[in-house]
Structure formats: structure tokens, C-alpha cells
């Protein structure tokens, strides 16, 4: 009898605990099968909150976007009901905020949301990777911060999201799933931060899995015209992911999801990706040639995957407790985006996936861009802290100067440690010091890094990241016996200074805002016209995929006095096109080359540091 009483006690206790957990969580429902006027209905059974008045928010800003988006602008018909279905008064305070004064009686809340991709009437410019799309027969893109909100002060309560879906759709995400079947899924999130950080893409399944030791990587793609498959993406990015695993050591996540949406929009003018702690979402043009699309995916994936380190394991209080309505921005975009961008390329050159020349070329392009397009004398910490408003036009410099700060810091650390320690080691040490659940204080990070490394590094940050001094590239690069020159003039045989591509005719062209200014002296001798489209050079037919290879071959094999033969399509006076053969003799002319790197081998100590920096063998 005693045993039965004990058993009954535990049953009652377990039931009570379950009820308390259930009452304490947000319980959302959404049915993807029921779209009305391009809107989804969101239902919420709220957690039990002992407040008479509550504030409900949809985000104004979300991490990783560094821009104001006002997701609440896409919500409408916000209503609250008691247990008898009677409406309770709700006041909309602003675009992203609703106030419920008699919250103790609320049993259910409902509202509708429109997707951000094709609702032009709502004047909020939301970049597609951070938006939502509801297409019933093809795909649903659910960035959860565009659908689900939170009560102010209760962001850390658990979430349950029940999604009813088309039976033939699969919901790809890194979010934990407590139940999934043909009709729908139930997702669990530890808090709002986890829910908002975990996009879901529903579409007919085209998936692949990659195993990286203990980490399972899911790839899911929607390609309307089947231009690319998940297996093809998996094959192309596996070497990159293996290089990053080797670079990082043990990966800090057990599950990761790559979500790819290829758009067949012929008017597509922008594309990109948004990172999350355990996933990333990609919006890319399906019309791009396969070779270019593959390279683009590898480039972007190599950056986004590194965000499993920052901000997942290294982040400031501003990110660890992000305020979705009135965010305070961290001063350390050089770390979150800049060092991530640098590491994405550094890992590949260390693994031998790209050549040293290609790595240096990429760094040179970043140096040129940061000097030409951005304020090089603007302290990077100041720009970061004010990126939402005052310096929002400077944000893209995080991928330019931010990466070059990483380059300089890495080499400086290698110099001070005689090659033994670099940013790769620094990121590992910072991850151990802080980790997923501990934030650093924005104002002391530089001091903490100096304690982990060298006093000279504190001076580096003070002068070149907090200060407005230009990065000491000549000095830094000298320690690895490399010289960088922004421009060099040489005598070369130069057929084409700049070439463009007509995607309709699939031919190279000179048509641009610069016109004839982009035609070289050799081109003028041939008789090039700005509207000519090139068919072949010395018998080699040009395509978008091989244009660089053909031009490189021409430059390497052509000597002064050699005959040059170019076939072009030329528009005639009557509007028709005619194939024209142009010939002349090759000759040299002064040519300005940008971003020239010279590698020397006459300083043994510098060579040793360079080998350690790049992982080169003797």
C-alpha cells in the first residue's frame, strides 16, 4: 500500500511540474495551409504572467542585420480573448508594440502577419535573408522574429511553436523538434533568443547531410527550376567545412543547418545571407551560371559557418541580452564580422583550398575598397557603436577593413610569439574564457585580450581600432617579408582593361558608363567600338565561365609583334548584328595594375613567421 501511495505521489508531482512548465511557456500555433490574402494567422496561448498590464513586442531590430526593420509593421488585427472568447482591449503603442491592460483574463491572442518579400504597400525595406515569404505551393521562409514576439521582461521564458504544414513539405531548421509528422511539427526553444535565432524553411524536401565528427550538418535547398541540388552543394562545400573544422578544432555545435533559397526573379538586384548561431539562410539568384553560383556559395558559406564562434561563443552583453526594440550596439564589429571574414579566407589558404596569391589578391581588394569607399580615419569602435544611425553607410566596411584588422592582428601576434600564436589561437582562448553563456563587457575586451597575449596588442587596438590612425600595413607585412603596393605601372600587352557581360546574348561587352575609356590602346588599334560584343580571342570562344582563363592565356602567351585576332558582333546602322573580324599586331603599353603583392625570401626570421602564419611546409 505504501508503494502505491508513493507511486501516486510521484504521478501527481510529475503532472504538477508538467502543468507548471506548460503554463510558463509561450505556446504558438500557425497553420501554413490557411493563407488568407497573403497572410498567416498567429495564435498564442501566453505564459502565466502575474502582471495586470503587459507589453507585447515584435522586433524593431534583430542581431546580425545592423539595421532598423520594424517587423511589427507586417502584423495586423492584433486581438486578445478571455476563456469565453470575449475580446479584451488591446492598444497598439507603435509599429512593434501592443499593450494589454487586463492581462490576467487573457487566454488567447491572435494576429495576422504578411510576408516581407512581396508586400510593397508596407514601406519597410527588409533584406530577404532576414525576411519572410509565404508561397503555399512552393516554399515558406520563416525567420521567426517576423512571426513570433515576446512580452517585455519575459524574453527568457521557454517557447513551443506548433506548425501545421502541407503534407509534402519538410521543415528544415536547427531548432529542436519535439514532434514531427506529415501534418506538422512542434518546435521547442529555450527562450526567445533561441527561437528568433533559428530560421525554418518549409518546401518539398531536397536535403543532404554532412557529418563533421560529432556535428551533423543539414543542407536544404529550394530551387524552382532545379538548377542545383542539396547533394551538389554538399559536395562543393564539404572541403571548406573540413578546413574550418581543422582550423577550429572541436566544433562548438552538434547540429547546424544551411538553408538555401534560389530565386528565379529576373529583376533580382540583391542577394546574400544572414548568419545565426547554429544555422544560416541564403537568398541567391538561380539564373547565375552554375560555376559562379558554386563559387559564391563556397565564399559565403565559409564566412557564415564561422559565426558558430562569434557570436555563439564570444559575444558582448549587448548581444548576449539583445534588446530587440532599443538595442545598444557593441563596439566590436571588427570581431564579429571582421575577424570572421578574415578567418573564412585564412582557413582556406592554410588548408590549401586556395593559393597564397588568391588569398593575397582577396586581401588586396579589401584594402583598396576600405580606402576608396569608406572613411579610413573613422575609429572602428565608434562606427560599430553607432552603426544603426550615424554610420549606417559605413557598415559594409566590416567585411573590408574589419578583415584587414584581423590580418594585421594575426601577423602582429605571430611576430610577437615568433610564429607560435595567432588569431586562430586567440579565438580559441576567448571561447574558453567566455563561452555560450557568458558575455564580455564591451569596454574591457581589449584589456582582456592584452592579458591573454601581449601589452603591445593593447597599443595596437588603441591606435588602429579605437583610434583613427591608418593600419600600419607596411610595418606589419614587413614582419612576414611581404610588400603591398596599391598601384604599379608596368609595360604590358593589355587587350582589355575592363570587360562586362551581357546576360541576354551571353557575350562579353564594353558597354558601361565609362564607354571608350575602358578600351586599351591595343583595343583601339584593333578598332573596338564600345558596343561591340566579343565572340572569340585568337580562336578561343568566350563564355562567362572561361573569360578570365582566356584573358589570362592571352596575356601569358602573346608577345610583341604577334598577330591578334578578335571576332566581335557589331550592331549595324539598320539595327542588325554582323560578325566582324578585327586584327592587328600586339604591342606593349603602360598599364596600371592594382593591389600588387611581392613576396621575398631573404629574411629567414620573417620567412619562418610567414610559414607559421599560413601553415606552410618547408
TARAGI-V652353 format. One record per backbone hydrogen bond with DSSP energy under -0.5 kcal/mol. CO is the residue of the C=O (numbers start at 0). NH is the residue of the N-H. E is the energy in kcal/mol with one decimal. If there is no record, write none. Layout:
BEGIN
co->[CO	CO]
nh->[NH	NH]
e->[E	E]
END
This chain:
BEGIN
co->[0	1	2	3	4	5	6	7	8	9	10	11	12	13	14	15	16	17	18	19	20	21	22	25	25	26	27	28	29	29	30	32	33	35	37	38	39	39	40	41	42	43	43	44	46	48	51	53	54	55	56	58	58	59	59	61	61	69	70	71	73	75	78	79	80	80	81	85	87	88	89	90	90	93	95	96	96	97	98	98	99	101	102	107	108	109	110	111	112	115	118	120	121	123	124	126	127	130	131	132	132	133	134	134	137	138	139	139	140	140	141	141	142	143	143	144	149	150	153	154	157	158	159	159	160	160	161	161	162	163	165	167	169	169	171	175	178	182	183	184	185	185	186	188	190	191	192	194	199	200	200	201	202	205	207	209	209	210	211	213	214	214	215	215	216	217	218	219	220	221	222	228	229	230	231	232	233	236	237	238	239	240	241	242	243	244	253	255	256	256	257	257	258	259	259	260	260	261	262	262	264	271	273	277	278	279	280	281	281	282	283	284	288	289	290	291	292	293	294	295	296	297	298	299	300	302	303	304	305	305	306	308	308	312	314	315	315	316	318	321	323	323	326	331	331	332	332	333	334	336	337	338	339	340	341	341	342	343	344	345	346	347	347	348	354	355	356	357	358	359	360	361	362	363	364	365	366	367	368	369	373	374	376	378	379	380	381	383	384	385	385	388	390	391	393	394	395	396	396	396	399	400	401	402	403	404	405	406	407	408	409	410	411	412	413	414	416	421	421	422	423	424	425	426	427	428	429	434	439	440	440	441	443	444	445	446	447	448	453	453	454	454	455	456	457	458	459	460	460	460	462	464	464	470	471	472	473	474	475	476	476	477	480	482	484	485	487	487	489	489	491	491	492	493	494	499	500	501	501	506	507	508	511	513	514	515	517	517	517	519	520	521	522	522	528	529	531	532	533	534	535	536	538	539	542	545	546	547	548	549	550	551	552	553	558	561	563	564	565	566	566	567	567	568	569	571	575	577	579	579	581	583	585	588	590	590	592	594	595	597	597	601	602	603	604	605	606	607	608	609	610	610]
nh->[4	5	6	7	8	9	10	11	12	13	14	15	16	17	18	19	20	21	22	23	24	24	47	27	159	44	161	42	31	163	33	34	35	38	114	35	41	112	30	110	28	45	108	26	48	50	102	99	151	97	149	70	71	68	69	64	65	72	73	74	113	111	109	87	106	107	84	81	79	100	91	92	98	96	57	92	93	55	90	100	53	104	105	80	43	78	41	75	39	118	121	122	123	125	126	129	130	142	116	134	140	135	137	138	203	134	141	201	132	142	143	199	145	146	147	58	56	153	156	191	25	188	27	161	162	186	29	163	184	31	168	204	171	202	200	187	185	164	180	162	177	178	160	158	194	195	196	197	141	171	202	139	169	220	218	211	216	212	214	215	211	216	217	255	209	257	207	259	222	261	225	232	233	234	235	236	237	240	241	242	243	244	245	246	247	248	215	217	258	279	219	259	281	221	261	262	283	223	285	286	267	282	280	256	275	258	273	260	283	271	262	287	292	293	294	295	296	297	298	299	300	301	302	303	304	305	306	307	308	309	311	312	313	434	439	318	319	320	321	323	59	60	328	334	335	336	337	338	339	340	341	342	343	344	344	345	346	347	348	349	350	352	353	351	358	359	360	361	362	363	364	365	366	367	368	369	370	371	372	373	375	377	378	382	383	384	385	386	328	388	390	391	393	394	396	397	398	399	400	401	403	404	405	406	407	408	409	410	411	412	413	414	415	416	418	417	419	424	425	426	427	428	429	430	431	432	433	437	316	443	444	444	447	448	449	450	451	452	456	457	457	458	459	460	461	462	463	464	465	466	468	379	380	472	475	476	477	478	478	479	481	480	599	597	595	594	489	592	491	590	493	588	494	521	519	508	502	505	506	501	533	499	514	516	517	518	496	497	519	523	524	525	526	527	531	509	509	568	507	541	566	539	540	536	546	549	550	551	552	553	554	555	556	557	561	585	583	537	581	534	535	569	579	532	577	574	571	569	567	581	565	563	560	491	489	592	487	596	484	482	599	603	606	607	608	609	610	611	612	613	614	615]
e->[-2.3	-2.6	-2.6	-2.7	-2.4	-2.0	-2.1	-2.4	-2.6	-2.9	-2.4	-2.4	-2.7	-2.6	-2.4	-2.5	-2.7	-2.8	-2.6	-1.5	-0.6	-0.9	-2.8	-0.6	-2.3	-2.9	-2.8	-2.6	-0.6	-2.3	-1.3	-0.7	-0.5	-0.9	-0.9	-2.2	-0.5	-2.3	-0.5	-1.8	-2.4	-0.8	-2.5	-1.9	-0.7	-2.0	-2.9	-2.4	-2.7	-2.3	-1.9	-2.2	-0.6	-3.0	-1.8	-1.5	-0.6	-1.5	-1.7	-1.8	-2.3	-2.8	-2.4	-2.8	-3.2	-1.7	-2.0	-2.3	-0.7	-0.6	-0.5	-0.7	-3.5	-1.1	-1.8	-1.7	-1.1	-3.1	-2.8	-0.5	-2.4	-1.4	-2.0	-2.7	-2.9	-3.1	-3.5	-2.4	-2.3	-0.5	-1.6	-0.7	-2.1	-1.2	-0.6	-2.3	-2.3	-0.5	-1.9	-0.6	-2.7	-0.6	-1.4	-1.0	-0.6	-2.0	-0.7	-2.4	-1.9	-0.7	-0.9	-2.3	-3.0	-1.5	-3.0	-0.5	-3.0	-2.8	-1.1	-3.1	-2.5	-2.3	-3.0	-0.5	-0.6	-2.9	-2.1	-0.5	-2.3	-3.1	-2.1	-0.5	-0.9	-1.4	-2.1	-2.3	-2.9	-2.9	-2.4	-2.9	-2.6	-1.2	-2.6	-2.7	-2.0	-3.1	-1.2	-1.6	-2.9	-2.7	-0.5	-2.6	-2.9	-1.9	-2.7	-0.6	-3.2	-0.6	-2.2	-0.5	-3.0	-0.6	-0.6	-2.2	-2.5	-3.2	-1.9	-2.9	-0.5	-3.0	-2.4	-1.9	-2.8	-2.2	-1.8	-2.5	-1.6	-2.7	-2.6	-2.0	-2.1	-2.3	-2.3	-1.8	-2.4	-2.3	-2.7	-3.2	-0.6	-1.9	-2.5	-0.6	-2.9	-2.3	-0.5	-0.6	-2.3	-0.8	-3.2	-0.6	-1.4	-2.9	-2.1	-1.5	-1.8	-2.6	-2.1	-2.9	-0.5	-2.1	-3.0	-1.0	-3.0	-2.9	-2.0	-2.7	-2.6	-2.2	-2.5	-2.7	-2.9	-2.0	-0.9	-2.7	-2.6	-0.7	-1.6	-1.6	-2.1	-1.1	-1.3	-2.3	-1.2	-1.6	-2.4	-0.9	-3.0	-2.2	-1.2	-0.8	-2.6	-2.2	-0.6	-1.2	-2.0	-1.9	-2.2	-2.2	-0.6	-2.4	-2.4	-2.7	-1.9	-1.1	-0.7	-2.9	-2.7	-0.6	-2.0	-2.2	-1.5	-2.4	-1.0	-0.7	-2.3	-2.8	-2.4	-2.1	-2.1	-2.6	-2.1	-1.6	-2.2	-2.5	-2.2	-2.6	-1.6	-2.0	-2.9	-0.6	-1.2	-1.6	-0.6	-2.2	-2.3	-2.2	-1.2	-1.3	-0.5	-0.8	-2.5	-1.4	-1.7	-1.0	-1.8	-2.6	-1.5	-0.7	-0.8	-2.1	-1.8	-2.7	-1.6	-2.2	-2.7	-2.7	-2.5	-2.2	-2.5	-2.4	-2.2	-2.6	-2.4	-1.9	-3.6	-1.0	-1.3	-0.5	-2.2	-2.7	-1.2	-2.4	-2.7	-2.0	-1.8	-2.1	-2.5	-0.9	-1.6	-1.5	-0.8	-0.7	-2.4	-2.6	-2.1	-2.0	-1.7	-1.4	-1.2	-0.7	-0.7	-1.3	-2.0	-2.2	-2.3	-2.3	-2.5	-1.8	-3.3	-0.7	-1.6	-0.9	-1.7	-2.3	-2.8	-3.0	-1.6	-0.8	-1.0	-1.6	-2.0	-1.4	-2.6	-2.7	-2.7	-2.7	-0.5	-3.6	-0.7	-3.6	-0.9	-2.3	-0.6	-0.5	-0.5	-2.0	-0.8	-2.2	-1.1	-2.8	-2.0	-2.7	-0.5	-1.7	-1.7	-2.2	-0.9	-0.9	-0.5	-2.4	-2.2	-1.8	-1.3	-2.5	-2.0	-0.6	-1.0	-3.1	-0.8	-2.3	-1.9	-2.2	-0.7	-2.2	-1.2	-2.6	-2.3	-2.3	-2.3	-2.4	-2.3	-2.1	-2.3	-1.8	-2.3	-2.9	-1.4	-3.6	-3.1	-3.3	-1.5	-0.6	-3.1	-1.9	-2.2	-1.9	-3.6	-3.1	-2.8	-0.5	-2.8	-3.2	-2.5	-2.3	-2.7	-0.6	-2.5	-0.5	-2.8	-2.7	-0.5	-0.5	-2.6	-2.3	-1.9	-2.5	-2.3	-1.9	-2.7	-2.3	-1.0	-2.0]
END
